[in-house]
Amino acid sequence: MEKNNYQGALQYPIGSGFNATSTASEVIKGIDLTGKNVIVTGGNTGIGLETTKVLAAAGATVIVPARDIEKAKKNLTGIPNVELEAMNLIDPLSIDAFAEKFLASGRPLHLLINNAGIMWVPLQRDSRGIESQLATNYLGQFQLTARLWSALKKANGARIVNVSSYGHQMAPFNFDDPNFKHREYETLQAYGQSKTASNLFALELDNLAKAFNVRAYSLHPGSIHGTELARNADIELFKQLGFFDEEGHIRPEILASLKTIPQGAATTIWCATSPLLNSIGGVYCEDGDIATLDPEDFKQENKLGTSGVQAYSLDKSNAKKLWKLTEEMTGITFQVN
């Protein structure tokens, strides 16, 4: 019987040969994706765009669902093998429409890269009353994956990659009040729990899906310079976290620790394509390898230096409880069969 990663049983580096400075192009070297179909959410900007470029260059057909079609069209100009479609992860009807169109094509889906996400946003709710970071970063992933399940199964060897974050260390999943109805809203707590949820989803999904030759992973891409993720952030928050000085300039030591966009996409590409992961799933990865299980409490003063994965985001009971709650929140029964 194949092992699962409940309680972090498989959560240790396997000597991939890659590290924090490896780029996406280096990680995929020698891998041919001709004939493979890939979906990359948020594949038109930041590390998602780099992921799209690298996978397309390796021969894959890359479908990019995007919220802003005109912007996406401009960013994707000149990249071969790319198909652009409309989708907004915070809109359940939009997700269904996109998935139905893909399924109607009859194609198998070899790779689903759940890359898109938001961060640092003020309290906002979707049409269901769900907090926006939870809705976008996690519930959208769950719904899209559930709707595309038949195409993933059809691939007879698919992978699902959830781009999570070290930010999961900021908060476990709050089962009592996930939507901040009874507690004060704190944007990083909301972000943290959404990323914890993404890890738990990959963990449980892998355990259920491996019988159908589908594996799932979550990852921290690194802290990256030049993406749009912090576009909604208040500069005072960056000062408070110690990232910026009093004049509003990023501190040199912080800047030096940031990855480039090609480095930031590397772990996504590694999870999506590495043959070293053919018989391993449900793991949380970083720096082009499986991350270590971090038993230490999150150090508030050292956010950018934090590595590893917290045990609560690989907990079996949390994963099963979250799956059930997610089905209730979305109204979607995800039968992995």
N, C-alpha and C positions, 0 to 999 in steps of 0.2 A: 504493500500500500504506500502510495506517495505521501510524503510529509506535507503538512501545511505550516504556515507561519504564525499560527495562534501563539500568543505570548512571546513572540519574537524568536521562535525555535530555529529559524533559518537566518536570523538577522546578524550576519557577520560577513565582512569583506571576503571576496573569493579570488583576489589577486588578478584583477582584470588587465592590469598594465596601464590603466588610465588614471588620471588624477584631476585636481581642480583646474589645471591649466590646459587640459586636453580640449580640443575643439570638436564640434559636431562632424566636420569633414574628416578629421583624423579617426574618430570613433567608427565611422561607417566604411572606412577604406577596405576595398576588396569585397564588399557586399553588394550583390546585384538584386534589385527589387523589380526588375522587368516583369510585367504582368500582375503586379500587386496593386490592390486598391487601398487607398489610405484616406481617412478623414482627419483633418487637423482643425479643431475649433480654435478661433483666434489666430488662424494661420496666415494672417495678412499684416501682422505687426509684431515688433519685438522678437522674442525668442521663438514665437510661433512662426513668424515669417522665415527665420533662419531654418527652422525645422522643415517647413514646406520646401524651401530651396534645396536643401540637402537630400531630402527624400526623393524629390523630383529628379534631381541630378543622378540619383542611383537607379532611375528607371521607373519609379512608381508613378501611378496616376493619383494625383493628390486633389481631393475635393475639399475646398475651403468654405465652410459656412460662415458668413460674416453679417454683422449688424448694419454696417455702413457700406453698401455695395460700391458706391462711387470711389470712396477712399480705398477700399480693398482692390478695386480694379486698377487703380493707379499704382498701388504698392506691388501688385503681382505682375505688372507688365513685364514681358520678356522672359518669364519663367515658363519652361515647357511643361507639358503634361498636367496642367492645373485647370480645375473646373471650379467656378465661383458660384455659390448659391446663397440665398438669403436665409438667415436664422438669427434669432435673438434668444439667448439662453435664459433670460428672465421671463420669457413669454412661452408658456406650455404649448399653446396652439401653434406657435412658430416652430417649435422643436418637432412636433408631430408632423407638420407639413413637410419639413425638410426630410425627416426620416421616411415618410411615405414615398416621397419622390425618389429617394435613393433605392428603397426596396423595389419600387416599380421597375427599376432598371434591370433587376434580376441578377445583379453582380454580387459576388461574395465580397466581404469586407475583411481584409487581412490585418489592418491596423486602425485602431481608433485612438487618436491622441486627444485626450480631454485636456487641452492646454489653456483655453480661455478662462479668464478670471478677473475679478475686481478687488480693490483694496483701498483702505483709507477713506471710505465714503461715509458721509453722515447717515443718520438713521433714515432709511427709505424702505418701503414695503412694496411687494409686488401685488398683483390683482387678487391674490389669495390671502394677503395679509402677512406674508412671510418676509422676514428680514432679507434685504437684497443680497448681502454677501453669501448667506446660506443658500438662497434661491439660485444664484448664479454659479457660485463656485462648487456647489455640491448637488443640489436637487436637479439642476439642469444636466449635470453629468449622469446622474442616475437615470433620469427619464430618457435621455438620448441613447444611452447604452441599452436600456431595456427595449426601446423601440427598434434598435438595430440588431437585437440579439440573433434573429434568424439568419441575417447576412453574415454575422461573425461566425456562427456555427458552420455555415456553408463553406467558409474558407478552409476548413479542416487544418487549422494551424494559425489561429489569430492571436493577436495581443491587444490588450487595452492598457493604455498608459495614462494615469492621472497625474498631471503636473500639480503637485502639492507644494509644500513650503516648510522651511524650518519654523515658520510662523505657527505651525500646529502646536509648538511648545508653549505658546502664549495661553492656550486654553484647551482643556478637555471638552468633550461635547457635553453641553448642559441639557440633560434630558428633561429637567423640570421646567425650564423656561428657554427653549432654543430661540424664540422670536422676540426676546426682550420685552415681553408684555408686563412683567412684574419686577424687573430690575433695571437699573440705570444703563442706558446704552453706552458701550465703550467700543469704538470702531475696531481696535486691535483684538479685543476679546471675541468680537463677532467674526473677524477674519480667522483668528486662531481656531475657533470651533469648526468653521467651515472646512478648514484644511485637515483637522483631525478627522472630520467626517469623511473626507476624500480618502484618507489612509484606511480607515475602517471599511469603507466600501470596497477598495481594491483587495483588502485582506479576505473579506467574506466572498466577494465575487470570484476570486481565484479558487477558493476552496470548492465552490459550487461548479465553476465552469471548466475546471481542468479535465473532467470526465469527457468533455466535448472538444478537447484539444484547443481550448482557449485559456490563455493565462493573463493575469492582471498584475499591474505594478503601480506604485506611487513613488514620487520622487521630489527632492528639493533641487531646483536648478542652480541654486547659488544666488547670492545678492549681486545684481547685475546693473551695470551702468548703461543708460541710454534707452530704457524701455519706457512705456507710457503708464506703468502700473501706479506710479505715485502722483499722477496728474491731479488727483482730487485732494491731495494731502495739504494740510495747513503747515506752513513753514515753522510755526511755533511747536508743532508736534515733533518735527525733526530736531529742533533745538532741545526739547525736553528729553528726547531719546539720546542726545549726545552726538548725533550725526552731523549737526551744523553748529558753527560757533555763533556767538552773539550777533555778529554782523550778517548772519544768514548765509555764510559760505560753508560748503561741505568741508569737513576736516580732512587734511591730507592723508592721515592714517586710514580713514574710512574709504576715501577714494582709492587708495592703494590696494585695499582688500576686495574691491569689486571686480567681478568677472566682466569680460567683454560679452557681447551678444553671441558670437560663435562658441565661446566657452559655456555660456549659459544654456545653450541648446544641446550640449553634448550628452548630458545624462538622459534626456528624453530619447535621443537617438540610440543610446546604448541600451536602454530598456526595451526599445522597439525592435532592435535588430540583433543584439548580441547572441551568438550561439551558446555562450556560457550560461544563458538563462533558459535554455530549452526545457530543462526539467526542474526549474525553480520558479516559483511565483508567489504572489502575495507579499513580496518584500518591498521595503522602502529603500530607495537608493539615493546616493549623492556622489558628486565628483567621479562619475563614471564607474561606480562599483556599488555593491550593497553596503548600506550604512551600518554603523554599530548601534546596538541597543544602548540608549543612554539612561542609566539609572539615576542620574543626578537631576535634582529639581532645576527648572529653567532659571538661569541667572539673568535677572532683569537688566543688569548693567552691561551685559555682554551679548546682546542679541546677534550682532553680525558674526561673532566668533563661534556661535553655537553650532554644533554638529550633532549627528546622531538622531535617533528617533525615540520618542517617549513611549513607555510600555502601555499607557492607557490608549494609544492609538493603534495598538496591535492586540488588544484584549478580545478574546473570543466572545465573552458575554456582551461586551459593548457593541461588537460588530453585529451580532444577531439581533440585539435589541434595536440598534439603529436601523437595520434593514426593515424591520417590522414597522417602526415609527415612520420611516420614509415612505413606505407604501401607503400608510394612513395619510401623511401630509400631501402626497402627490395624487392619491387616488389611483395609483398604478400598481397592479400586482405583477411583480417581476418573477415569473416562474422560469428558473434556469433548468429547462428540460428539452 
